[in-house]
Amino acid sequence: NAGVTQTPKFRILKIGQSMTLQCTQDMNHNYMYWYRQDPGMGLKLIYYSVGAGITDKGEVPNGYNVSRSTTEDFPLRLELAAPSQTSVYFCASSSGQGGTETQYFGPGTRLLVL
Amino acid sequence: GDSVTQMEGPVTLSEEAFLTINCTYTATGYPSLFWYVQYPGEGLQLLLKATKADDKGSNKGFEATYRKETTSFHLEKGSVQVSDSAVYFCALSDPEQRGYQKVTFGIGTKLQVIP
């Protein structure tokens, strides 16, 4: 199994540009998450989805949008990129919402906004 | 709110040394506790977890015990290898049913093991 895959691995954007970070999982998980990882800050939840067609905001959603048209895919859209969005982005999935669930992470997308 | 505290590091050890990475937490209720590891260039992956007080999680020679009285979940390994060099994240999962799994991560501790 591939697990959770993300593309691209690295991207440089100019201020004001837009892009979509792709995330795909092949484990048939209903729950998917987008996190950003900043130095010294741990991971912060941007958006999550509990199934196809259902998404909701996490802790830091401003400047981002998501969609979930299929169980497998959960793309993250950046509109009007800003330097504050320079970060490493991780997509994750899990089979349930319970407190004991393991989340499975993709390899990450490193984004630099200049 | 929930929080997880761990040192950022880097922690530098010689091969075969004993490892301790401290993790303390604050939470309402009775969270599950996790250690995730991130190897260079990769995403996070579960190392071990414990779901209730006094549980011990273990994997690949690593261990951590859920200590409710001290609100701690320290990671230990008796003899580290160069291949253990990675960033280690302590995390807790809120048990409240809120429609998704709310996980609070620590800042991550970078471990460097030198031959």
gemmi code that builds the backbone of each chain (N, CA, C; Angstrom):
import gemmi

chains = {
    "A": [
        ("ASN", (0.829, -1.210, 0.000), (0.000, 0.000, 0.000), (0.858, 1.252, 0.000)),
        ("ALA", (0.395, 2.274, -0.746), (1.125, 3.530, -0.776), (0.851, 4.338, 0.484)),
        ("GLY", (-0.322, 4.155, 1.109), (-0.654, 4.922, 2.304), (-1.173, 6.292, 1.917)),
        ("VAL", (-0.520, 7.336, 2.440), (-0.898, 8.714, 2.141), (0.194, 9.329, 1.267)),
        ("THR", (-0.194, 9.827, 0.126), (0.768, 10.458, -0.770), (0.426, 11.934, -0.943)),
        ("GLN", (1.458, 12.738, -1.104), (1.297, 14.183, -1.275), (2.163, 14.658, -2.427)),
        ("THR", (1.626, 15.591, -3.185), (2.406, 16.269, -4.222), (2.074, 17.752, -4.223)),
        ("PRO", (3.023, 18.633, -4.568), (4.431, 18.336, -4.818), (5.197, 18.175, -3.509)),
        ("LYS", (6.457, 17.832, -3.599), (7.297, 17.743, -2.405), (7.788, 19.114, -1.984)),
        ("PHE", (8.005, 19.976, -2.949), (8.553, 21.303, -2.669), (8.049, 22.278, -3.720)),
        ("ARG", (7.747, 23.491, -3.263), (7.244, 24.489, -4.209), (7.630, 25.868, -3.693)),
        ("ILE", (8.014, 26.726, -4.631), (8.240, 28.145, -4.321), (7.135, 28.945, -5.001)),
        ("LEU", (6.479, 29.787, -4.232), (5.417, 30.639, -4.760), (5.787, 32.101, -4.572)),
        ("LYS", (5.303, 32.917, -5.463), (5.413, 34.362, -5.258), (4.185, 34.831, -4.501)),
        ("ILE", (4.344, 35.915, -3.775), (3.220, 36.497, -3.038), (2.060, 36.748, -4.002)),
        ("GLY", (0.872, 36.328, -3.599), (-0.322, 36.540, -4.400), (-0.662, 35.400, -5.341)),
        ("GLN", (0.274, 34.478, -5.556), (-0.032, 33.320, -6.405), (-0.903, 32.333, -5.646)),
        ("SER", (-1.484, 31.416, -6.405), (-2.313, 30.377, -5.813), (-1.756, 29.005, -6.191)),
        ("MET", (-2.100, 28.014, -5.396), (-1.712, 26.649, -5.731), (-2.567, 25.662, -4.956)),
        ("THR", (-2.550, 24.434, -5.427), (-3.255, 23.342, -4.755), (-2.262, 22.280, -4.355)),
        ("LEU", (-2.319, 21.907, -3.091), (-1.530, 20.800, -2.578), (-2.409, 19.547, -2.650)),
        ("GLN", (-1.864, 18.513, -3.262), (-2.645, 17.300, -3.458), (-2.371, 16.295, -2.350)),
        ("CYS", (-3.403, 15.564, -1.960), (-3.293, 14.503, -0.964), (-4.210, 13.367, -1.358)),
        ("THR", (-3.668, 12.165, -1.364), (-4.444, 10.968, -1.700), (-4.109, 9.864, -0.732)),
        ("GLN", (-5.134, 9.146, -0.264), (-4.885, 7.982, 0.589), (-5.620, 6.770, 0.005)),
        ("ASP", (-4.997, 5.608, 0.193), (-5.563, 4.389, -0.392), (-5.989, 3.395, 0.676)),
        ("MET", (-6.267, 3.887, 1.880), (-6.642, 3.027, 3.000), (-8.139, 3.062, 3.280)),
        ("ASN", (-8.891, 3.743, 2.427), (-10.343, 3.856, 2.588), (-10.728, 4.507, 3.923)),
        ("HIS", (-9.892, 5.447, 4.371), (-10.184, 6.152, 5.614), (-11.203, 7.262, 5.377)),
        ("ASN", (-12.139, 7.378, 6.306), (-13.117, 8.454, 6.202), (-12.555, 9.791, 6.650)),
        ("TYR", (-11.658, 9.782, 7.633), (-11.199, 11.016, 8.244), (-9.857, 11.443, 7.643)),
        ("MET", (-9.811, 12.688, 7.210), (-8.579, 13.234, 6.670), (-8.325, 14.616, 7.247)),
        ("TYR", (-7.041, 14.976, 7.316), (-6.623, 16.190, 8.012), (-5.514, 16.881, 7.219)),
        ("TRP", (-5.482, 18.187, 7.323), (-4.352, 18.976, 6.856), (-3.753, 19.720, 8.046)),
        ("TYR", (-2.426, 19.547, 8.198), (-1.676, 20.245, 9.240), (-0.590, 21.099, 8.584)),
        ("ARG", (-0.180, 22.116, 9.311), (1.043, 22.816, 8.959), (2.017, 22.702, 10.123)),
        ("GLN", (3.293, 22.587, 9.760), (4.341, 22.422, 10.755), (5.307, 23.580, 10.645)),
        ("ASP", (5.359, 24.383, 11.679), (6.283, 25.515, 11.723), (7.340, 25.261, 12.777)),
        ("PRO", (8.562, 25.748, 12.568), (9.654, 25.500, 13.520), (9.280, 25.943, 14.930)),
        ("GLY", (9.504, 25.073, 15.897), (9.229, 25.410, 17.290), (7.763, 25.501, 17.642)),
        ("MET", (6.889, 25.080, 16.735), (5.450, 25.272, 16.971), (4.656, 23.987, 16.934)),
        ("GLY", (5.256, 22.869, 16.629), (4.477, 21.640, 16.494), (3.597, 21.688, 15.270)),
        ("LEU", (2.578, 20.857, 15.233), (1.656, 20.801, 14.105), (0.341, 21.468, 14.482)),
        ("LYS", (-0.177, 22.257, 13.554), (-1.461, 22.920, 13.756), (-2.454, 22.449, 12.693)),
        ("LEU", (-3.674, 22.183, 13.118), (-4.701, 21.682, 12.207), (-5.293, 22.810, 11.391)),
        ("ILE", (-5.309, 22.634, 10.070), (-5.850, 23.655, 9.175), (-7.319, 23.350, 8.865)),
        ("TYR", (-7.560, 22.191, 8.299), (-8.894, 21.726, 7.953), (-8.957, 20.223, 8.174)),
        ("TYR", (-10.184, 19.736, 8.318), (-10.367, 18.299, 8.391), (-11.632, 17.916, 7.629)),
        ("SER", (-11.740, 16.616, 7.370), (-12.908, 16.088, 6.664), (-13.307, 14.763, 7.295)),
        ("VAL", (-14.598, 14.553, 7.460), (-15.083, 13.315, 8.068), (-15.668, 12.373, 7.027)),
        ("GLY", (-15.596, 12.758, 5.770), (-16.080, 11.902, 4.699), (-16.265, 12.718, 3.444)),
        ("ALA", (-16.505, 12.034, 2.352), (-16.685, 12.735, 1.087), (-17.817, 13.751, 1.204)),
        ("GLY", (-17.531, 14.971, 0.790), (-18.507, 16.051, 0.812), (-18.624, 16.799, 2.107)),
        ("ILE", (-17.855, 16.405, 3.129), (-17.970, 17.038, 4.453), (-16.605, 17.517, 4.917)),
        ("THR", (-16.483, 18.830, 5.085), (-15.232, 19.402, 5.570), (-15.534, 20.442, 6.632)),
        ("ASP", (-14.523, 20.768, 7.441), (-14.714, 21.799, 8.453), (-13.366, 22.391, 8.835)),
        ("LYS", (-13.429, 23.577, 9.447), (-12.225, 24.312, 9.798), (-11.569, 23.728, 11.036)),
        ("GLY", (-10.235, 23.839, 11.039), (-9.461, 23.497, 12.212), (-9.047, 24.746, 12.953)),
        ("GLU", (-7.833, 24.732, 13.503), (-7.350, 25.855, 14.317), (-6.910, 27.057, 13.496)),
        ("VAL", (-6.330, 26.813, 12.310), (-5.701, 27.897, 11.535), (-6.162, 27.866, 10.082)),
        ("PRO", (-7.447, 28.071, 9.783), (-7.960, 27.903, 8.423), (-7.807, 29.108, 7.491)),
        ("ASN", (-7.484, 30.268, 8.050), (-7.483, 31.486, 7.232), (-6.459, 31.410, 6.112)),
        ("GLY", (-6.919, 31.707, 4.890), (-6.050, 31.692, 3.722), (-6.032, 30.374, 2.979)),
        ("TYR", (-6.838, 29.426, 3.447), (-6.875, 28.088, 2.856), (-8.313, 27.670, 2.567)),
        ("ASN", (-8.443, 26.743, 1.614), (-9.716, 26.104, 1.353), (-9.484, 24.641, 1.019)),
        ("VAL", (-10.489, 23.812, 1.258), (-10.383, 22.392, 0.953), (-11.655, 21.925, 0.268)),
        ("SER", (-11.557, 20.743, -0.305), (-12.713, 20.054, -0.860), (-12.509, 18.563, -0.667)),
        ("ARG", (-13.570, 17.815, -0.693), (-13.467, 16.354, -0.546), (-14.564, 15.731, -1.411)),
        ("SER", (-14.239, 15.537, -2.667), (-15.221, 14.976, -3.587), (-15.202, 13.454, -3.580)),
        ("THR", (-14.112, 12.858, -3.142), (-14.006, 11.404, -3.053), (-13.422, 11.027, -1.700)),
        ("THR", (-13.549, 9.764, -1.344), (-12.936, 9.306, -0.095), (-11.420, 9.428, -0.150)),
        ("GLU", (-10.839, 9.221, -1.349), (-9.391, 9.138, -1.463), (-8.681, 10.477, -1.438)),
        ("ASP", (-9.297, 11.525, -1.971), (-8.582, 12.775, -2.238), (-9.044, 13.912, -1.335)),
        ("PHE", (-8.075, 14.709, -0.897), (-8.383, 15.830, -0.006), (-7.408, 16.967, -0.324)),
        ("PRO", (-7.628, 17.688, -1.410), (-6.707, 18.759, -1.795), (-6.868, 20.005, -0.922)),
        ("LEU", (-5.755, 20.693, -0.735), (-5.720, 21.952, 0.023), (-5.377, 23.068, -0.943)),
        ("ARG", (-6.203, 24.093, -0.961), (-6.028, 25.208, -1.887), (-5.536, 26.432, -1.135)),
        ("LEU", (-4.455, 27.022, -1.635), (-3.966, 28.298, -1.120), (-4.317, 29.390, -2.119)),
        ("GLU", (-5.080, 30.355, -1.703), (-5.408, 31.499, -2.540), (-4.583, 32.694, -2.062)),
        ("LEU", (-4.020, 33.436, -2.991), (-3.290, 34.667, -2.638), (-2.220, 34.379, -1.588)),
        ("ALA", (-1.209, 33.609, -1.986), (-0.177, 33.178, -1.051), (0.496, 34.365, -0.368)),
        ("ALA", (0.798, 34.176, 0.918), (1.470, 35.191, 1.729), (2.689, 34.556, 2.392)),
        ("PRO", (3.699, 35.381, 2.731), (4.899, 34.825, 3.382), (4.575, 34.036, 4.652)),
        ("SER", (3.505, 34.400, 5.341), (3.132, 33.682, 6.564), (2.708, 32.240, 6.293)),
        ("GLN", (2.481, 31.898, 5.025), (2.106, 30.535, 4.674), (3.312, 29.668, 4.325)),
        ("THR", (4.490, 30.233, 4.440), (5.709, 29.435, 4.324), (5.723, 28.424, 5.464)),
        ("SER", (5.762, 27.145, 5.110), (5.623, 26.111, 6.127), (5.814, 24.747, 5.459)),
        ("VAL", (5.742, 23.719, 6.274), (5.661, 22.355, 5.761), (4.250, 21.865, 6.029)),
        ("TYR", (3.607, 21.334, 4.998), (2.214, 20.913, 5.088), (2.124, 19.387, 5.059)),
        ("PHE", (1.405, 18.860, 6.021), (1.205, 17.419, 6.102), (-0.280, 17.089, 5.993)),
        ("CYS", (-0.554, 16.088, 5.198), (-1.875, 15.505, 5.114), (-1.870, 14.218, 5.932)),
        ("ALA", (-2.962, 13.929, 6.597), (-3.059, 12.710, 7.399), (-4.450, 12.112, 7.257)),
        ("SER", (-4.549, 10.840, 7.586), (-5.859, 10.187, 7.555), (-5.977, 9.221, 8.716)),
        ("SER", (-7.201, 8.909, 9.074), (-7.452, 7.906, 10.105), (-8.779, 7.221, 9.816)),
        ("SER", (-8.954, 6.059, 10.414), (-10.163, 5.286, 10.137), (-11.327, 5.690, 11.028)),
        ("GLY", (-11.040, 6.422, 12.109), (-12.109, 6.806, 13.009), (-11.797, 8.127, 13.686)),
        ("GLN", (-12.708, 8.578, 14.496), (-12.550, 9.857, 15.190), (-12.220, 9.692, 16.664)),
        ("GLY", (-12.111, 8.457, 17.119), (-11.901, 8.215, 18.537), (-10.533, 8.658, 19.016)),
        ("GLY", (-10.417, 8.829, 20.314), (-9.171, 9.319, 20.877), (-8.004, 8.365, 20.745)),
        ("THR", (-8.254, 7.082, 20.523), (-7.163, 6.114, 20.433), (-6.692, 5.880, 19.002)),
        ("GLU", (-7.297, 6.544, 18.046), (-6.958, 6.292, 16.634), (-5.535, 6.740, 16.298)),
        ("THR", (-4.895, 5.990, 15.421), (-3.612, 6.380, 14.864), (-3.859, 7.191, 13.603)),
        ("GLN", (-3.127, 8.284, 13.453), (-3.199, 9.036, 12.205), (-2.014, 8.642, 11.333)),
        ("TYR", (-2.269, 8.541, 10.030), (-1.246, 8.153, 9.068), (-0.923, 9.375, 8.215)),
        ("PHE", (0.357, 9.711, 8.165), (0.786, 10.955, 7.546), (1.446, 10.724, 6.184)),
        ("GLY", (1.261, 11.704, 5.315), (2.020, 11.759, 4.075), (3.409, 12.325, 4.320)),
        ("PRO", (4.246, 12.361, 3.278), (5.635, 12.800, 3.432), (5.798, 14.315, 3.527)),
        ("GLY", (4.734, 15.061, 3.265), (4.807, 16.503, 3.433), (5.101, 17.257, 2.149)),
        ("THR", (4.659, 18.512, 2.143), (4.971, 19.461, 1.063), (5.617, 20.682, 1.701)),
        ("ARG", (6.824, 20.983, 1.258), (7.510, 22.174, 1.775), (7.209, 23.342, 0.856)),
        ("LEU", (6.626, 24.390, 1.416), (6.212, 25.558, 0.630), (6.960, 26.787, 1.093)),
        ("LEU", (7.513, 27.492, 0.122), (8.210, 28.750, 0.398), (7.517, 29.846, -0.379)),
        ("VAL", (7.069, 30.873, 0.320), (6.402, 32.012, -0.326), (7.309, 33.232, -0.231)),
        ("LEU", (7.688, 33.742, -1.408), (8.616, 34.874, -1.445), (7.971, 36.108, -2.053)),
    ],
    "B": [
        ("GLY", (-6.867, 24.907, 27.743), (-6.920, 23.902, 26.700), (-5.809, 22.888, 26.872)),
        ("ASP", (-5.843, 21.891, 25.991), (-4.822, 20.848, 26.032), (-3.465, 21.392, 25.592)),
        ("SER", (-2.402, 20.854, 26.171), (-1.059, 21.231, 25.734), (-0.086, 20.096, 25.997)),
        ("VAL", (0.993, 20.092, 25.226), (2.056, 19.098, 25.358), (3.385, 19.847, 25.392)),
        ("THR", (4.217, 19.511, 26.361), (5.506, 20.177, 26.520), (6.638, 19.168, 26.371)),
        ("GLN", (7.555, 19.460, 25.470), (8.757, 18.648, 25.301), (9.886, 19.568, 24.866)),
        ("MET", (11.127, 19.156, 25.119), (12.256, 19.982, 24.739), (12.480, 19.880, 23.231)),
        ("GLU", (12.977, 20.978, 22.643), (13.159, 21.012, 21.201), (14.440, 20.310, 20.774)),
        ("GLY", (15.444, 20.368, 21.613), (16.713, 19.767, 21.252), (17.543, 20.701, 20.391)),
        ("PRO", (18.527, 20.201, 19.640), (18.738, 18.774, 19.444), (19.356, 18.065, 20.648)),
        ("VAL", (19.024, 16.808, 20.768), (19.647, 15.921, 21.724), (20.674, 15.102, 20.952)),
        ("THR", (21.912, 15.174, 21.368), (22.988, 14.461, 20.680), (23.526, 13.379, 21.599)),
        ("LEU", (23.507, 12.147, 21.104), (23.974, 11.011, 21.882), (24.922, 10.172, 21.050)),
        ("SER", (25.782, 9.472, 21.731), (26.629, 8.487, 21.061), (25.852, 7.189, 20.910)),
        ("GLU", (26.216, 6.436, 19.903), (25.571, 5.140, 19.689), (25.673, 4.288, 20.951)),
        ("GLU", (24.615, 3.565, 21.266), (24.479, 2.684, 22.424), (24.204, 3.433, 23.725)),
        ("ALA", (24.070, 4.727, 23.682), (23.720, 5.491, 24.888), (22.245, 5.307, 25.212)),
        ("PHE", (21.904, 5.646, 26.481), (20.516, 5.587, 26.932), (19.804, 6.886, 26.568)),
        ("LEU", (18.582, 6.748, 26.096), (17.812, 7.907, 25.656), (16.614, 8.135, 26.563)),
        ("THR", (16.435, 9.382, 26.966), (15.179, 9.825, 27.578), (14.770, 11.128, 26.923)),
        ("ILE", (13.559, 11.187, 26.430), (12.974, 12.445, 25.967), (11.736, 12.686, 26.814)),
        ("ASN", (11.763, 13.787, 27.537), (10.665, 14.079, 28.452), (9.460, 14.671, 27.737)),
        ("CYS", (8.292, 14.285, 28.210), (7.041, 14.820, 27.696), (6.065, 14.943, 28.860)),
        ("THR", (5.538, 16.137, 29.052), (4.474, 16.348, 30.020), (3.287, 16.975, 29.318)),
        ("TYR", (2.120, 16.817, 29.914), (0.926, 17.281, 29.236), (-0.049, 17.887, 30.239)),
        ("THR", (-0.939, 18.704, 29.718), (-2.112, 19.157, 30.454), (-3.327, 18.858, 29.584)),
        ("ALA", (-4.353, 18.336, 30.209), (-5.552, 17.969, 29.454), (-6.726, 17.845, 30.399)),
        ("THR", (-7.902, 18.078, 29.854), (-9.123, 17.757, 30.585), (-9.500, 16.330, 30.196)),
        ("GLY", (-10.125, 15.640, 31.076), (-10.519, 14.278, 30.748), (-9.345, 13.321, 30.775)),
        ("TYR", (-9.462, 12.241, 30.008), (-8.468, 11.183, 30.028), (-7.987, 10.924, 28.601)),
        ("PRO", (-6.981, 11.668, 28.185), (-6.542, 11.556, 26.791), (-5.769, 10.271, 26.533)),
        ("SER", (-5.635, 9.922, 25.268), (-4.656, 8.936, 24.831), (-3.369, 9.677, 24.517)),
        ("LEU", (-2.242, 9.004, 24.709), (-0.938, 9.620, 24.504), (-0.158, 8.864, 23.438)),
        ("PHE", (0.579, 9.607, 22.644), (1.285, 9.048, 21.488), (2.710, 9.590, 21.417)),
        ("TRP", (3.577, 8.780, 20.842), (4.844, 9.257, 20.323), (4.863, 8.962, 18.828)),
        ("TYR", (5.054, 10.025, 18.042), (5.256, 9.894, 16.600), (6.719, 10.219, 16.290)),
        ("VAL", (7.238, 9.577, 15.247), (8.619, 9.832, 14.832), (8.630, 10.290, 13.375)),
        ("GLN", (9.499, 11.244, 13.095), (9.637, 11.773, 11.738), (11.079, 11.614, 11.298)),
        ("TYR", (11.334, 10.670, 10.406), (12.673, 10.489, 9.861), (12.923, 11.533, 8.782)),
        ("PRO", (14.168, 11.860, 8.519), (14.477, 12.912, 7.554), (13.772, 12.712, 6.221)),
        ("GLY", (13.101, 13.758, 5.762), (12.433, 13.719, 4.466), (11.132, 12.953, 4.433)),
        ("GLU", (10.648, 12.505, 5.584), (9.432, 11.692, 5.617), (8.369, 12.350, 6.488)),
        ("GLY", (7.157, 11.800, 6.417), (6.089, 12.253, 7.293), (6.171, 11.587, 8.651)),
        ("LEU", (5.295, 12.011, 9.542), (5.257, 11.416, 10.873), (4.680, 10.005, 10.791)),
        ("GLN", (5.186, 9.144, 11.642), (4.615, 7.806, 11.751), (4.533, 7.434, 13.220)),
        ("LEU", (3.528, 6.652, 13.551), (3.327, 6.267, 14.935), (4.478, 5.400, 15.417)),
        ("LEU", (5.025, 5.757, 16.583), (6.042, 4.936, 17.206), (5.413, 4.041, 18.277)),
        ("LEU", (4.625, 4.651, 19.156), (3.922, 3.890, 20.183), (2.821, 4.754, 20.771)),
        ("LYS", (1.921, 4.095, 21.498), (0.844, 4.848, 22.134), (0.383, 4.145, 23.392)),
        ("ALA", (-0.315, 4.889, 24.237), (-0.928, 4.340, 25.451), (-2.269, 5.029, 25.637)),
        ("THR", (-3.269, 4.250, 25.942), (-4.620, 4.805, 25.951), (-5.210, 5.012, 27.335)),
        ("LYS", (-4.553, 4.523, 28.386), (-5.054, 4.780, 29.735), (-3.902, 4.781, 30.716)),
        ("ALA", (-4.183, 5.313, 31.893), (-3.155, 5.467, 32.918), (-2.481, 4.133, 33.231)),
        ("ASP", (-1.145, 4.194, 33.409), (-0.277, 3.061, 33.751), (-0.014, 2.132, 32.564)),
        ("ASP", (-0.629, 2.375, 31.432), (-0.315, 1.607, 30.220), (1.106, 1.912, 29.784)),
        ("LYS", (1.792, 0.911, 29.271), (3.115, 1.117, 28.687), (3.027, 0.810, 27.205)),
        ("GLY", (3.421, 1.781, 26.394), (3.538, 1.553, 24.961), (4.977, 1.175, 24.635)),
        ("SER", (5.167, 0.288, 23.665), (6.523, -0.110, 23.302), (6.578, -0.490, 21.832)),
        ("ASN", (7.751, -0.226, 21.239), (7.954, -0.547, 19.829), (9.410, -0.286, 19.484)),
        ("LYS", (10.028, -1.176, 18.751), (11.403, -1.011, 18.256), (12.386, -0.683, 19.373)),
        ("GLY", (12.162, -1.173, 20.575), (13.058, -0.917, 21.691), (12.737, 0.348, 22.471)),
        ("PHE", (11.800, 1.148, 21.961), (11.353, 2.349, 22.664), (10.199, 1.993, 23.610)),
        ("GLU", (10.145, 2.714, 24.737), (9.057, 2.518, 25.694), (8.616, 3.857, 26.260)),
        ("ALA", (7.352, 3.923, 26.644), (6.844, 5.092, 27.363), (5.674, 4.647, 28.210)),
        ("THR", (5.591, 5.159, 29.432), (4.522, 4.780, 30.350), (3.646, 5.985, 30.644)),
        ("TYR", (2.360, 5.798, 30.559), (1.350, 6.829, 30.796), (1.235, 7.028, 32.313)),
        ("ARG", (1.774, 8.149, 32.801), (1.767, 8.454, 34.227), (0.780, 9.589, 34.489)),
        ("LYS", (-0.379, 9.216, 34.996), (-1.408, 10.237, 35.230), (-1.039, 11.129, 36.405)),
        ("GLU", (-0.386, 10.536, 37.420), (-0.086, 11.315, 38.630), (0.924, 12.419, 38.361)),
        ("THR", (1.814, 12.193, 37.396), (2.792, 13.219, 37.050), (2.512, 13.843, 35.686)),
        ("THR", (1.403, 13.491, 35.069), (1.011, 13.939, 33.717), (2.196, 13.883, 32.767)),
        ("SER", (2.796, 12.693, 32.681), (3.987, 12.547, 31.858), (3.907, 11.303, 30.980)),
        ("PHE", (4.701, 11.310, 29.918), (4.764, 10.187, 28.981), (6.169, 10.209, 28.367)),
        ("HIS", (7.163, 9.999, 29.189), (8.553, 10.117, 28.763), (8.956, 8.939, 27.874)),
        ("LEU", (9.687, 9.245, 26.818), (10.147, 8.221, 25.872), (11.545, 7.756, 26.273)),
        ("GLU", (11.765, 6.435, 26.291), (13.054, 5.880, 26.670), (13.471, 4.779, 25.708)),
        ("LYS", (14.789, 4.668, 25.560), (15.363, 3.543, 24.822), (16.706, 3.233, 25.446)),
        ("GLY", (16.964, 1.976, 25.656), (18.157, 1.580, 26.384), (19.456, 1.760, 25.619)),
        ("SER", (19.409, 1.633, 24.297), (20.634, 1.690, 23.503), (20.277, 2.213, 22.110)),
        ("VAL", (20.606, 3.474, 21.867), (20.196, 4.084, 20.597), (21.175, 3.712, 19.479)),
        ("GLN", (20.661, 3.760, 18.270), (21.451, 3.503, 17.080), (21.429, 4.737, 16.184)),
        ("VAL", (22.376, 4.787, 15.275), (22.415, 5.912, 14.340), (21.099, 6.028, 13.576)),
        ("SER", (20.488, 4.904, 13.282), (19.229, 4.888, 12.543), (18.050, 5.468, 13.334)),
        ("ASP", (18.238, 5.726, 14.619), (17.186, 6.354, 15.433), (17.189, 7.871, 15.297)),
        ("SER", (18.151, 8.421, 14.604), (18.206, 9.868, 14.401), (16.954, 10.328, 13.672)),
        ("ALA", (16.213, 11.212, 14.308), (14.913, 11.630, 13.789), (14.371, 12.716, 14.710)),
        ("VAL", (13.175, 13.205, 14.383), (12.459, 14.119, 15.261), (11.311, 13.351, 15.902)),
        ("TYR", (11.182, 13.468, 17.213), (10.186, 12.719, 17.972), (9.133, 13.682, 18.519)),
        ("PHE", (7.881, 13.386, 18.225), (6.761, 14.229, 18.647), (5.918, 13.493, 19.680)),
        ("CYS", (5.720, 14.135, 20.812), (4.760, 13.662, 21.786), (3.406, 14.281, 21.445)),
        ("ALA", (2.340, 13.532, 21.626), (1.024, 14.061, 21.262), (-0.041, 13.469, 22.164)),
        ("LEU", (-1.121, 14.197, 22.325), (-2.259, 13.668, 23.055), (-3.518, 13.823, 22.216)),
        ("SER", (-4.430, 12.903, 22.421), (-5.679, 12.908, 21.675), (-6.829, 13.090, 22.637)),
        ("ASP", (-7.598, 14.124, 22.377), (-8.752, 14.461, 23.205), (-9.804, 13.369, 23.092)),
        ("PRO", (-10.245, 12.794, 24.199), (-11.210, 11.697, 24.102), (-12.639, 12.154, 23.836)),
        ("GLU", (-12.883, 13.464, 23.954), (-14.250, 13.947, 23.771), (-14.700, 13.702, 22.339)),
        ("GLN", (-15.881, 13.234, 22.169), (-16.446, 12.974, 20.847), (-16.889, 14.308, 20.248)),
        ("ARG", (-16.097, 14.825, 19.337), (-16.387, 16.137, 18.779), (-16.538, 16.076, 17.267)),
        ("GLY", (-16.622, 14.889, 16.719), (-16.822, 14.730, 15.287), (-15.544, 14.515, 14.520)),
        ("TYR", (-14.396, 14.738, 15.133), (-13.113, 14.449, 14.524), (-12.131, 14.211, 15.660)),
        ("GLN", (-10.954, 13.677, 15.306), (-9.956, 13.400, 16.332), (-9.090, 14.633, 16.529)),
        ("LYS", (-9.209, 15.253, 17.679), (-8.414, 16.438, 17.973), (-7.119, 15.996, 18.635)),
        ("VAL", (-6.020, 16.229, 17.959), (-4.701, 15.835, 18.447), (-3.872, 17.089, 18.707)),
        ("THR", (-3.263, 17.140, 19.881), (-2.361, 18.235, 20.233), (-0.946, 17.694, 20.216)),
        ("PHE", (-0.088, 18.330, 19.421), (1.287, 17.875, 19.255), (2.248, 18.762, 20.044)),
        ("GLY", (3.302, 18.153, 20.549), (4.419, 18.924, 21.069), (5.241, 19.487, 19.917)),
        ("ILE", (6.270, 20.256, 20.251), (7.063, 20.932, 19.218), (8.027, 20.002, 18.505)),
        ("GLY", (8.233, 18.809, 19.037), (9.162, 17.867, 18.437), (10.566, 18.016, 19.004)),
        ("THR", (11.210, 16.887, 19.280), (12.576, 16.858, 19.795), (13.462, 16.177, 18.768)),
        ("LYS", (14.472, 16.887, 18.306), (15.384, 16.316, 17.325), (16.457, 15.510, 18.031)),
        ("LEU", (16.621, 14.273, 17.622), (17.634, 13.380, 18.175), (18.699, 13.126, 17.121)),
        ("GLN", (19.938, 13.346, 17.495), (21.073, 13.018, 16.630), (21.917, 11.971, 17.344)),
        ("VAL", (22.142, 10.843, 16.693), (22.967, 9.783, 17.254), (24.241, 9.690, 16.416)),
        ("ILE", (25.360, 9.835, 17.071), (26.640, 9.808, 16.354), (27.358, 8.486, 16.615)),
        ("PRO", (28.053, 7.984, 15.593), (28.726, 6.670, 15.735), (29.854, 6.728, 16.754)),
    ],
}
model = gemmi.Model(1)
for chain_id, residues in chains.items():
    chain = gemmi.Chain(chain_id)
    for i, (resn, *xyz) in enumerate(residues, 1):
        res = gemmi.Residue()
        res.name, res.seqid = resn, gemmi.SeqId(i, " ")
        for name, pos in zip(("N", "CA", "C"), xyz):
            atom = gemmi.Atom()
            atom.name, atom.element = name, gemmi.Element(name[0])
            atom.pos, atom.b_iso = gemmi.Position(*pos), 0.0
            res.add_atom(atom)
        chain.add_residue(res)
    model.add_chain(chain)
structure = gemmi.Structure()
structure.add_model(model)
structure.setup_entities()
